[in-house]
Amino acid sequence: MAPQITGDDVGIRILCRKLVILKTESGLQWLIGSPFLPSVNVASTVRCIHTLPSDSLSPDVAKESDDIRGLIPRGFEIIGLIVQEKKDRKVEKVAADAVSAVRNLRKTLYGGDSGEQVLIGAVLDWNHENSERDIQFFISKKGNSKSVEQVSHVVYEDQPEKYIWERGCLVRCELSLKLPLYFPVSNPKDVEGAYARATEDVECKLRDPQVTYIIEAGNKTSSGGSEPIVLHGSDLDLPVELPRNAYVIESAEESYTKSLSCKYFLSETKNFTSSSSVEKVNSAMCQYIKFTSYLESQGVHRNQWHLLPNIIQLRPYHFLPSGFLHPVTAIYELSYGEMEMKQVEVRRSLHLRLGLPFDRPLLRIANAINFFSTKDDMKDKSYPKGSSLLKNVHRDIPSSGVSGGIASLIQGSYEYYHYLQDGFDDSGWGCAYRSLQTIISWFRQQHYTSIDVPSHRQIQQSLVEIGDKDPSFIGSQEWIGAIELSFVLDKLLGVSCKVINVRSGAELPEKCRELALHFETQGTPIMIGGGVLAYTLLGVDYDDVSGDCAFLILDPHYTGNDELKKIVNGGWCGWKKAVDGKGKHFFLHDKFYNLLLPLRPNMV
């Protein structure tokens, strides 16, 4: 259990899994925390990518604020800055300058001064080993003083997800607006001014203290009805009459404010959080909620509304990349279409700011959070939405039994394709086709492509079209191997592959180090073909000292129903040793093998 920060301790609680500090041109990292969580906390970081031309360690506040304004959800704020110092300046001075930069950014983002808000200035020596535990943290003293004091201790939370979601939840507010626009036909440019005036008029009406908003809550009263949650256009005025059993959410400073359990926001059939942790939210308290319009709640703030005539076709999407404890928002143009190719540079910039890799599309529309997934959908991880095929069947497979080994596994999701699916009888000849279908499903699940997983006939058609096979091949029951699979992946997905040739099954364990590197860097499923058999490889467990190893095999030769327990218990997905305890060889010694290693495309 992580140590506690109590009383008047001067300390910082680190919630994010890793403080992403890289030797970049700017060497700056904004720290994000929540004022609604106990103690000074760091929930996540985003990279500063705009700096002044005269000084790479000085943020360009205007450009940074434009980018960050809609990126971070309400309830989280920029509270600090890490500087990767390379000028050998006095640490306290660097930290004080960092706090000053944070204060300037906050003034642009949130208005006014930071008041009593504790701000963080942190310093990491450029020549250091870049260990996050060696970062020196300082905090601002009371008020707007330019002086800082070093933090007495830093707590790295063991279970950050639990820490956050037991104290808060996500609330998604949406209000669709229709604005009446009137402008002279002879001067269409007047539509911009008309739109701006209509927007300002609606904003004023939404903030009218006499306007009351009611949110239906999921909690039931003793009479069986839901307890409504009442919000107001003003932060200060109470309504003349309150509905029975209503909870009034007003300014946190007012004495009449009532705390409201976050579970009241959660209906029995809707899940408004980004993960199944909603079931853990029991004692969470939400002390202050400020109603905003649909646009503001979706990432467009009031001081951006004057830009709306130019972004009328934009729509916000919310994402929860791996390692983040809260969602981030990106605004995309709807007219770009499914391929989203015109948004590559927008996504690339977001990947840079969020410290995400550039070889995987993590922020495409298909990755966006579905706020309306039901709890049952989230519990049942074996089935992908809209598909009856089993997904990720290896997740609960027992350990391989390799003592001292390191397991390197497939990254991401896939669907399990095997004999006799879709009422198609390919028993005895279609195992490589099924392995290829599983591989293509992986590229679909990771949103590298939107094409449907091809049928056997479509696979054969592709090989004929590129001239690898004669037309008579279409509709036949001829086998295909690793080379044919590479041709199809290149034609249909533009995916390149690496092929490893092994003279005998006895030599496959010698390739474990190379296979482990593939799973760690590429993460794609591998097809193994040898003799008349083909398998899909999902991982290896390898001890480089003893040489002991095991292969995580997904077997396409299965002919039964898609029952996860039956597949796992029957060994159709499981760890296989080259030679088992009874001396039986899984890979044949008198057969050569080809291994097809699809390479992950470099794209966002």
C-alpha positions, 0 to 999 in steps of 0.5 A: 500500500502506498504511503499516505500524505496527511496533515500539513505534509508538503508532498505530491502524489504521482498517479500516472504510471510513468512520467514520460520524459524524453530528450526532446527539443523542448524538454518540457512536460506539462503536469495534469492534476485534479483539484477534486482529489485529496493532496497535490496530485499528478494524474497525467502528463502532456508534452509541451511542443510549442516553445519560443524561438529564443529559448527552447525551455520557454513555452509559447503559452499562446500556441500551447493554450490553443492546443490544450484548451479542449484536450483535457476534460473538466475536473483536471487542470494543468498544475505543473511543468517538468523541465529537462534542464541542460544549462546547469542553472540553479535548480530552484531558479529553473523550478521557479521559472517553471511555476511562472510558465504554469501560472501564465498558461493557467491564466490563459486557459482558466482566466484570473490568477491561480490564487491559492492553487499549489503549482508544481515546478520539477527539474530533471538534469539533461545529463541524468539517467532520466529516472522519474524517481530522481526528478526534483519537485518544487511547489509554489508558496502561497499566493502568486509569490515567485518563490518555491519550496522543495517537496519533502516527499513524493508518493507513487500510488500503487493502484492509481486507477482505484485511487481515482475511480473511488473518488470520482466518475465521468459525467457526459453532458450533451445538449444539441442546439438548433440555431435560427440563421437569417442573412441576406442572400446577396451577401452570403458572408454575413452568415459568419456574423449571424452565426456568432450573434446567434451563438452568443444569444444562446450562451446568454440564455443558457447561463440565465439564473432563471434557467433550470436543468434536470438530469435524471439519476439512476438511483431509486427513491423509496417511492420507486422513482429516480431522484433528479439532479438540478443544475442552474444557469447561474452558479449563485442563485437558488430556484424558487421551488425545488422538485421533491427529492432533488439534489441542488448542485451549486457553487462549492463555496456556498453553505447550502451545497449538498454532496452527491454520490457519483452513483446517482449519475449511473443508470442501471443500463448505461455506463458513463465511465470509460472502463468497467471500473464503474462498478467500483464507484461506491463512495465517490463524491461529486462536490461541484458540477458546472453546467455547460453547453453541448459544445463546451462539455465536448471540448469547445470552451466559451472563449473559443466560440468566436471561432465556431463559424470556421469549425462548424463541421468539426466534431469532438471525440474522446479517447483513453489511450493506454496509460492514461487515467482520464480521457483526452479529446480530439476535434475532427472534421466529419467530412473527412470520411472513414479513412481520415487521411486528411487528419494524419498530421492532426493525429501525429501532433496529438501522438507527439503531445501525448507521448504515444507511438507513431506506428499505431492508429490510437486516435482514430474515430474507431478508437473513440470511447463509447459512453453508452456501452452497457455493463454486460458489453464491457464484462463480456470481453470474449466477443467483439461488438457486432461479431459472433466470433470469439475474441482474444481467446488466449487471455486466460490461458495458464502459464507456459511452465517455462521456469525463469522465462519471459513471455512475449505476447501479441499486442492488441485484439484479434478474432479466432478463425477456424475450420467450418466457420460460417457454414463453410467446409474447409476441413483438411485444406483451409488452415492457412486461410483461417490463420490469414483471416485471424491475422487480418482481423488483428489489423481490423481490430487495431484500426489499421484497415476497415476492409472486411476479413476476406473469404477463402474465395476472395483470398484466392481471387487476390492471388489470381489478380496479382498473377500468382495463381491461374484462374482455375485456382478460384473455388479450388481446395488448394493449400496456400502457405506463408508466401501466398499469405504475404502476397495477400496482405500486401495487396489487400492491406499494404502490409509488408512481411518478414519470412523466416525459413526453418529447415526442420521443426527441431530448429524452431526453438532456436528462433525464439529470441527473434520471435520474442523481439517481433512480439515486443516490437511489432506485436502482430500474430505470426503464421507458422506453416510446415508440411500440411499444417498451419498454425497461428502463433500468439507469443513465446515464453523464452529463458535465454539462460537455459534455452527452455521455451514454449509457443502460444499456439492458436490452432485453426484446425478446431471444428467445434462450436465457438465455446471458449471453455471447450477451446481452452480445455481442449488445447486448441489455444494454449502453450506448446513445448517443442518437446512435451513431458512425454517426449512427443514433438509438437513440430515435426523434425522431418518437415521444413517450416516457414514463419510469416511475420507481418510488420506493423505499418508506421501510421497514426 
